[in-house]
């Protein structure tokens, strides 16, 4: 799928960005109107964006924003960033600290696990088949098992290293945890 079409679909879903269940349902509804090949393309484009955002600096932002971050939560964090739209994604890719603009009072986590499944669910509902049966992963090397190793640029045991990468996020979110 062309990247512009991918982002146009995500942009349409942003009217529900405050409710992940509704956003997920809306995305599935839109994707079901596409051809099976286009739905697969949406999934592969998402995989590519996840691959591109698999960086130590992005993981630092995820760690700060979620008060810790496992491998799976890091993937769901990047799904959340992608689900916020093209501008947010590319700005965060250049500077993960820019995600400070999306911090909401009272919000406890910044993940969107359901975004990972939208293409899978849309494909299954449209075709009654498994999307993965139609992807030759020898041709597409941007899925999780193919990620390049990350060179750590921060250490959770050294808060100053996180502060150096995401000073605004650190000041807003990590400092609060340290006080409590």
N, C-alpha and C positions, 0 to 999 in steps of 0.2 A: 504494500500500500504506500502510495506517495505520502510523504510526511505532511504536506499541506492538508490532505484529506483527513489524516489522523487527527491533527490539531483542530480542524474544523469540527469534527465529531466531539472531541473533548470540550471545545469551547461551548458548544450547544448544551452540554451537560452541566456547565458551571452554574446554571440557574438553580441547581439543586446542591451546590457545593456545601451547604450547611447541613445536609442530611445525606449521609453516605448511602443509606439504603435506597433512598429515592434516586440519587445520582446513578447508582449501580443499575437499578431497574430501567432508568431512562436510557443508559448506554446500551443495555441489552436490547431494548426496544428498537433503538436506532440501528444497531448492528444486524438485527434479524431482517431488516429491510434490504440489506446488502447481499451480494452473492456469497456463497461459501468461500470462494477464493479471496474476496475482499475481507471477510471476517478473519481468515487465516492471516492475511496481510496486516490487519490491525494488531493481532497478537504478536506477529513477528516484529512489527514496528515498536511495540511496547517492549519486547525483549531487547531490541537494539538500544532504546533509550535507557533501560535498566543497566545494560552493559556499559554505556557511555558514562553513566553516573555512578559507577562502582569505583569510588575514589576514597582515599583516606579522609580527605577534607569533608566530603559529604557525610561520611560515617561519623565524623566528629560532630557535625551539626545534628545528626540523628541521635547521637548519644546524649548530647546536651538537651535537646528538645524533649526526649522521652525519658530522661533520667536513667539512661542505660540503653543498650541496644544489642540484641543478639543478631545472628546472621539472618534469620527469617524476618525479624523486625526491621532490619536494615532494608531488606527487599520491600517490605510493605511500606516503609517510610518513603522509599524512592517512588513507589506506586502513588503514594499520596502527593508527592511533589509533582509527578507527571499529571495527576488528576486535577491539579490547580491550573494547568494550561501552559502553553508554549512560552510565554513571557516569563512566568515564574520559574519554569524549569530551566531555561537557558541562563537566566540571571543567577539562579542557585548553582548551576554548573560552573559558572565563572567565579562566584563568590557565595558559598553556602551561608555565610552570615547574613545575606540578604533575606533569608527566610524569617528573620526577626519581624518583618512586616506582617507575617501571617500568624504570629503568636496571639492566641485568644485567651482572655481571662477565664480561668476555671477549666480550661481544656487540659486533660491529663496526658493525652498521647497524640502523636502526629503520625498516624499510619492509616492505610486504606487497603487492608487485605482483600476486600471484595473486588477491588479494581483488577486484581490479578486474574480473576475468574470471568470477567465480563465476556471476553471473546469465546472462552471455552463454553460458557453457558449458552450464549447466543448461537453458536455453531451446533451444539447438541440439540437445542430446541428447534432449530431450522432443519437440520438434517437427520436427527436421531443417531448421529455418529459422533465419534471422538475426534476432535480436531487434531490431536497428536498423531493419529494414524495417517495424516496427510502432510506431515512435515518431514522432510529429509534433513535431519540435523547434521548430516555430513556437509550439507551445503550452507547451513546457517549456524555459525559458530558464536552467536551472541547470547546464548542461554547460560544460566547460572553455572553449570559444570565447566564451562569454557572460560570463565572469568580469569583474567590475568591476576597474578598475586599483587596485593596492595603493599606498597612501601609505607609503613606506619609513619605518620608525621606528628602523632600525638600519643599520649599515654593517659589512660583514665586515672592512674595513680599519681599523675603529675598535672594537677588542674591548670597550672600556668601554660602547659603545652596546648590545652584545649582553648584557653583564653586567647592565645596567640593566633589561632586559626579563626575562631568565631567570637571576637570580643563582645559584640553586642548581645548575641545569644547567651554567652556566658554570664555577662553582667545581669541580664534580665532573668534568666532561669536557673543557672547554676548557683549563683550567689544566694538565691532564696533558699535553696536546699541546704547550703552550708550554714545558714542562720538558724534553721529549724532544729 
